[in-house]
Amino acid sequence: MPPATPSGGDFIDHVRRQWSENYPEVDSAPIEVIGRITRIGSLALHQLDRALTGSGVSRVEFEILCALARSDRPLRASEVTSATMTSGASTTKHADRLTRAGFVERLPFERDGRVVLLQLTDAGRAVVDAEFPARVERDRRMLEGLDIEERRTLAALLRRVAGNLEPGQ
């Protein structure tokens, strides 16, 4: 990762200057926003990966545990897939590992024997209880320097951008 460049700015400013030099006919202005969103997301996920090292779960597995922890009922695998934005095959693979590790249990769905529900176990809840507050604290530190009104404005603007991508919005 290159440090701030001699002419100032952050990594994304550096990348945008490079694109402008090599493709001067392309207006690379969207990179200022989308590039930063992508970079911040990547850096945050990398932090989460490192933080979860001792927990016994991967980031995707943690997201599955969190989806189950947020729910007031057991979830079908398809609901977990939707909540985590992973593929169905990935959800199945990770749910299998989480079940073997004792973090998730499978329950029969009374209305359809072909459907299996996923439910958090006490051990899975313990992982979420330990790791979720730490994740929120890391997120809070990323937002240091922004006052409450700036955070609200940023959230509102990002909600509008997400609305351009989210299905059914």
One Martini backbone bead per residue (centre of mass of N, CA, C, O) as a GRO file, in nm:
protein
  169
    1MET     BB    1   0.092   0.039   0.027
    2PRO     BB    2   0.078   0.350  -0.040
    3PRO     BB    3   0.143   0.630   0.066
    4ALA     BB    4   0.120   0.927   0.078
    5THR     BB    5   0.159   1.151  -0.150
    6PRO     BB    6   0.334   1.428  -0.228
    7SER     BB    7   0.046   1.567  -0.317
    8GLY     BB    8  -0.129   1.399  -0.150
    9GLY     BB    9  -0.343   1.207   0.012
   10ASP     BB   10  -0.467   0.904  -0.059
   11PHE     BB   11  -0.488   0.610  -0.209
   12ILE     BB   12  -0.723   0.698  -0.398
   13ASP     BB   13  -0.587   0.946  -0.511
   14HIS     BB   14  -0.356   0.790  -0.638
   15VAL     BB   15  -0.526   0.612  -0.824
   16ARG     BB   16  -0.669   0.840  -0.976
   17ARG     BB   17  -0.416   0.963  -1.098
   18GLN     BB   18  -0.335   0.714  -1.257
   19TRP     BB   19  -0.588   0.700  -1.433
   20SER     BB   20  -0.563   0.988  -1.554
   21GLU     BB   21  -0.291   0.931  -1.698
   22ASN     BB   22  -0.400   0.662  -1.864
   23TYR     BB   23  -0.728   0.784  -1.868
   24PRO     BB   24  -0.823   1.095  -1.949
   25GLU     BB   25  -1.118   1.028  -2.082
   26VAL     BB   26  -1.189   0.929  -1.790
   27ASP     BB   27  -1.417   0.969  -1.538
   28SER     BB   28  -1.300   0.894  -1.198
   29ALA     BB   29  -1.486   1.007  -0.965
   30PRO     BB   30  -1.630   0.748  -0.839
   31ILE     BB   31  -1.372   0.648  -0.687
   32GLU     BB   32  -1.390   0.836  -0.442
   33VAL     BB   33  -1.625   0.655  -0.330
   34ILE     BB   34  -1.617   0.352  -0.414
   35GLY     BB   35  -1.320   0.306  -0.347
   36ARG     BB   36  -1.352   0.368  -0.047
   37ILE     BB   37  -1.563   0.165   0.026
   38THR     BB   38  -1.399  -0.080  -0.062
   39ARG     BB   39  -1.150  -0.031   0.113
   40ILE     BB   40  -1.286  -0.020   0.386
   41GLY     BB   41  -1.412  -0.300   0.366
   42SER     BB   42  -1.146  -0.457   0.336
   43LEU     BB   43  -1.012  -0.359   0.598
   44ALA     BB   44  -1.236  -0.454   0.791
   45LEU     BB   45  -1.224  -0.757   0.712
   46HIS     BB   46  -0.931  -0.795   0.790
   47GLN     BB   47  -0.968  -0.730   1.086
   48LEU     BB   48  -1.172  -0.955   1.141
   49ASP     BB   49  -1.000  -1.192   1.067
   50ARG     BB   50  -0.787  -1.139   1.288
   51ALA     BB   51  -0.985  -1.137   1.537
   52LEU     BB   52  -1.093  -1.449   1.475
   53THR     BB   53  -0.858  -1.649   1.508
   54GLY     BB   54  -0.937  -1.754   1.822
   55SER     BB   55  -1.256  -1.853   1.781
   56GLY     BB   56  -1.305  -2.091   1.543
   57VAL     BB   57  -1.385  -1.879   1.314
   58SER     BB   58  -1.483  -1.744   1.039
   59ARG     BB   59  -1.621  -1.485   0.887
   60VAL     BB   60  -1.855  -1.640   0.755
   61GLU     BB   61  -1.934  -1.792   1.010
   62PHE     BB   62  -1.993  -1.541   1.177
   63GLU     BB   63  -2.222  -1.437   0.995
   64ILE     BB   64  -2.402  -1.678   1.049
   65LEU     BB   65  -2.421  -1.646   1.354
   66CYS     BB   66  -2.541  -1.358   1.340
   67ALA     BB   67  -2.799  -1.425   1.187
   68LEU     BB   68  -2.902  -1.615   1.411
   69ALA     BB   69  -2.884  -1.410   1.653
   70ARG     BB   70  -3.095  -1.198   1.525
   71SER     BB   71  -3.297  -1.413   1.540
   72ASP     BB   72  -3.623  -1.538   1.665
   73ARG     BB   73  -3.542  -1.788   1.479
   74PRO     BB   74  -3.503  -2.030   1.293
   75LEU     BB   75  -3.324  -2.095   0.985
   76ARG     BB   76  -3.302  -2.118   0.671
   77ALA     BB   77  -3.054  -2.144   0.453
   78SER     BB   78  -3.169  -1.929   0.255
   79GLU     BB   79  -3.174  -1.703   0.472
   80VAL     BB   80  -2.874  -1.701   0.527
   81THR     BB   81  -2.784  -1.642   0.243
   82SER     BB   82  -2.927  -1.368   0.225
   83ALA     BB   83  -2.792  -1.233   0.482
   84THR     BB   84  -2.475  -1.300   0.375
   85MET     BB   85  -2.417  -1.318   0.061
   86THR     BB   86  -2.399  -1.613  -0.012
   87SER     BB   87  -2.386  -1.909  -0.115
   88GLY     BB   88  -2.540  -2.204  -0.085
   89ALA     BB   89  -2.283  -2.376  -0.073
   90SER     BB   90  -2.144  -2.211   0.147
   91THR     BB   91  -2.354  -2.242   0.364
   92THR     BB   92  -2.341  -2.548   0.383
   93LYS     BB   93  -2.042  -2.579   0.448
   94HIS     BB   94  -2.044  -2.396   0.706
   95ALA     BB   95  -2.273  -2.539   0.857
   96ASP     BB   96  -2.131  -2.806   0.883
   97ARG     BB   97  -1.892  -2.701   1.053
   98LEU     BB   98  -2.063  -2.571   1.281
   99THR     BB   99  -2.193  -2.836   1.366
  100ARG     BB  100  -1.934  -2.997   1.433
  101ALA     BB  101  -1.845  -2.761   1.648
  102GLY     BB  102  -2.129  -2.671   1.807
  103PHE     BB  103  -2.273  -2.384   1.695
  104VAL     BB  104  -2.482  -2.562   1.534
  105GLU     BB  105  -2.819  -2.665   1.459
  106ARG     BB  106  -3.036  -2.905   1.333
  107LEU     BB  107  -3.377  -2.876   1.218
  108PRO     BB  108  -3.681  -2.963   1.166
  109PHE     BB  109  -3.942  -2.901   0.938
  110GLU     BB  110  -4.270  -2.946   0.989
  111ARG     BB  111  -4.391  -2.867   0.688
  112ASP     BB  112  -4.094  -2.976   0.565
  113GLY     BB  113  -3.875  -3.242   0.543
  114ARG     BB  114  -3.660  -3.101   0.338
  115VAL     BB  115  -3.626  -2.893   0.559
  116VAL     BB  116  -3.374  -2.704   0.726
  117LEU     BB  117  -3.283  -2.580   1.033
  118LEU     BB  118  -3.107  -2.313   1.189
  119GLN     BB  119  -2.929  -2.310   1.510
  120LEU     BB  120  -2.814  -2.177   1.784
  121THR     BB  121  -2.595  -2.239   2.019
  122ASP     BB  122  -2.438  -2.177   2.305
  123ALA     BB  123  -2.159  -2.171   2.168
  124GLY     BB  124  -2.240  -1.972   1.944
  125ARG     BB  125  -2.332  -1.745   2.132
  126ALA     BB  126  -2.053  -1.704   2.267
  127VAL     BB  127  -1.913  -1.598   2.018
  128VAL     BB  128  -2.093  -1.355   1.974
  129ASP     BB  129  -2.063  -1.231   2.259
  130ALA     BB  130  -1.750  -1.186   2.218
  131GLU     BB  131  -1.730  -1.052   1.910
  132PHE     BB  132  -1.941  -0.830   1.853
  133PRO     BB  133  -1.850  -0.596   2.040
  134ALA     BB  134  -1.568  -0.576   1.906
  135ARG     BB  135  -1.667  -0.498   1.628
  136VAL     BB  136  -1.814  -0.238   1.705
  137GLU     BB  137  -1.561  -0.101   1.818
  138ARG     BB  138  -1.404  -0.095   1.553
  139ASP     BB  139  -1.614   0.071   1.403
  140ARG     BB  140  -1.602   0.316   1.588
  141ARG     BB  141  -1.301   0.382   1.534
  142MET     BB  142  -1.341   0.442   1.228
  143LEU     BB  143  -1.537   0.705   1.317
  144GLU     BB  144  -1.340   0.879   1.417
  145GLY     BB  145  -1.402   1.237   1.387
  146LEU     BB  146  -1.707   1.197   1.387
  147ASP     BB  147  -1.992   1.322   1.430
  148ILE     BB  148  -2.318   1.253   1.464
  149GLU     BB  149  -2.408   1.410   1.209
  150GLU     BB  150  -2.203   1.286   1.014
  151ARG     BB  151  -2.298   0.996   1.051
  152ARG     BB  152  -2.586   1.037   0.955
  153THR     BB  153  -2.516   1.142   0.675
  154LEU     BB  154  -2.351   0.903   0.581
  155ALA     BB  155  -2.574   0.692   0.617
  156ALA     BB  156  -2.777   0.823   0.424
  157LEU     BB  157  -2.602   0.816   0.170
  158LEU     BB  158  -2.542   0.508   0.170
  159ARG     BB  159  -2.837   0.421   0.153
  160ARG     BB  160  -2.880   0.538  -0.131
  161VAL     BB  161  -2.666   0.372  -0.272
  162ALA     BB  162  -2.774   0.093  -0.189
  163GLY     BB  163  -3.051   0.135  -0.338
  164ASN     BB  164  -2.912   0.091  -0.627
  165LEU     BB  165  -2.857  -0.236  -0.553
  166GLU     BB  166  -3.090  -0.332  -0.408
  167PRO     BB  167  -3.330  -0.540  -0.403
  168GLY     BB  168  -3.643  -0.380  -0.394
  169GLN     BB  169  -3.569  -0.049  -0.378
   0.00000   0.00000   0.00000
